[in-house]
Amino acid sequence: MTSSVEKGNKLRDAVFSLVKAAQKDNCTTEKEIAGKNVDVYFEQPSSFHGTEKCVVECKSYNKSLGRDDISMILSHYIPCKPEFDYLLIITDVPLTPAVKNTLSSHEWVRHFTFDQFSDWLMSFSHYLRELKANFSNEGLSNYYVSIKDTIGNDIENKINDWIESNSNVPNAILAGYGMGKTSFAKKLAFEYANKFLKGEPTRIPILLKLGDIYNEQGLEGLICKYFSSKYKVPGFSYSLFLELNRHGRLLIVLDGFDEMKHAMSFSSFRAMMSEFNQLVVSGSKVIILGRPNIFTSEDEKASVLHGIRKVGTTEFKSAEMVDYSEIQVSDFDRAQLSSFVSGYLNYLFSERSTRSSDFLTPEFIEKRKLEILDKKYTELISRPVHARMLSMLSVSTPEDLSSFNRYQLYREFVDLFLERELQKPSRKNIDSTTRRQFIEDLAWAQWKKGGVRGFSYTEIAESSIKVEDAPFYQDTLRELVLGSVLESKGGDYFYFSHRSFQEYLVAEYIVRKPQWSTKELQDLSDSINSEVVNFINESGNSNFIFKSVYDSLEIYGGNLSWTLIQFLISHVSSKDDNKLNDFELLSPWKAFIHSVGVDINNAQRKFEPKNSPRLTNENKTSKLAVLIGITLQLKDATRLTDWGLFIVGTMLSETISIIEKAQINKNKLMSGVGVKSKDLRFWVSAMLTSVKPILSSNTELQSLTLNTFELYRSIKNSLAGHISFEDVEELLLKSDIEISYSLIESILPEYIGLSSNNNSDESIRNIKKKVRAFWRCKPELSQFVTVEERSNENKREIISLKK
């Protein structure tokens, strides 16, 4: 059992750690003052004279001090009074009102609980009042609805139970855009700020927006900016902040780690998360919130949120990372939607009813609620951000709501915003078209940086975005910023209110652009994601964008992401005007897109021997692109044989001259086979690494197997500088496809340019025989050697056996 002395010493040590972290002068423990050892001593600047000398008496009795206890303490310190200015009595339990009244007559004595003392050293009261006010002023208190996890638990209740527990395991709350993460963070901060300001024993909520870390040095820079500059917390020091966290005084909520990621590489992001993990200590309560799609794989998530790194199949625990408890947020259910829409519509009505909107009545609001909650909108408004936007639109017009898709919802929202802005006299000098184009250009400029939502005014001014009215550039630019959908984070820092908002504006920029140069096409490929593609498709302009991008592929030799490839493929229809024509054979990208899209059969026919010449400089890269496209199509089990035959037949047609030249005796190649053509060497290499024979027990050729992954690896380097798609590789099959040799024999005449007639029957039989014998040798790539052609009186080809 712990004695009162031990408890007092523990309290003394805790007090001293705070005093030291607060960087008080001459702080020490057990200092002798006029013959008495005081628990803690420190000095600090005085408002009235040079220095205040403070002595601290720590008492931990698990009960409130009585009058006798106070009298005993005073009797010890009154004789020493000339040696110090203030006595601070710190206890583990508050004093009763009567005892506090006894102390009030002694101006040189102050009493604190440990929690009160920490707030005296560094007071967050102003900041906490800001948290409370923001929750109310933004209207969130009128329509906030609790979020739930994927198994139906109320997340706020779950977090409250965790805060009251002894666990310091941090929580990661994960949810897609617009699902209420930030609203939850604000609500949680509001509740604990309210408790603290009421004097209830509770943790101090610290809500940090990680999007702000974009232009900060790191966690320390962000925290110092918040509390020494933005909110001006008296007595703030970073070391004291960390000490309060260690003593269990703080509830730290880090919102938007996915927003921070957009300005960083993954390694930098992981390093920053490692820095956050320094906040996870014995007495801490840390919550992080963000989108799960920031992680491109389960391994990335395991590395960042659980500290697990894989080397091969072995898992290692990373020392600098911690194991977060994951909480997945679910979409709103019917009851949540009903509560949110009702609360938000009533809030909008109370805000707007005094304005010139005669149609806004309680009856109209009720009608709108029923309309928004109709089943046809269920999917659209399953996220709070969409329900909020549709509700805003619904009170802006007396007309019946049309069937908004997501694109229409966002477009109407922007239009309504700009209309309201132009109703202000100071906004009328710049029209809505200019305003819309500016914000789309800005969204795209930031998107190319990795999706950065937050930025300073200086960054906007120094960007390459064109702003008309050059003589008054700064004034015009400031007006465009202030009269836009951008929101301010204080000072000159601005941000898009929601990532989905930025994705919509990026889609609008893409739709507006008439043509894409090869350099811009690379930017598009690097930047586009599935959400942007969905907005483009919903806009009704996707065919125009397809044509614009497709036309730019004529001379494009860069990388295309699989997302952009899929968009292009989806628009290659079976209509005649979208069929691959002869001119497009010169574009490897177009050949690939047609071969992996719905025009696969037409693309294949373009490269069959009877329809095109053998491999030449003009069609080489296109033919290889088609082979990769068809390789991707091999995932379709119904066409395995047909497409496998096409690939093997193509390779045989290109290498038949080599096969005919091979010297074979008793199922063995007798000498090295010379290959002098660079293109021919490629086909030999591709065939022998990706195609393998299967023989019967009596060495008869039964079938050939095609390994599509090996084929892809063989032709990948040959396409360098023409087409590149690293993220396609994982889509390729890595298993063998077996093709009966009898089928291969049936296509040989066509692929080597012969047809069955009296003049060629013997040639066909001889070629089939030679091909069969060739595969029975189980040829290896090492048996095919490069040869040179030497000029002399009798030009001849030198074929040498590789040693």
Disulfide bonds with the S-S distance in Angstrom:
none
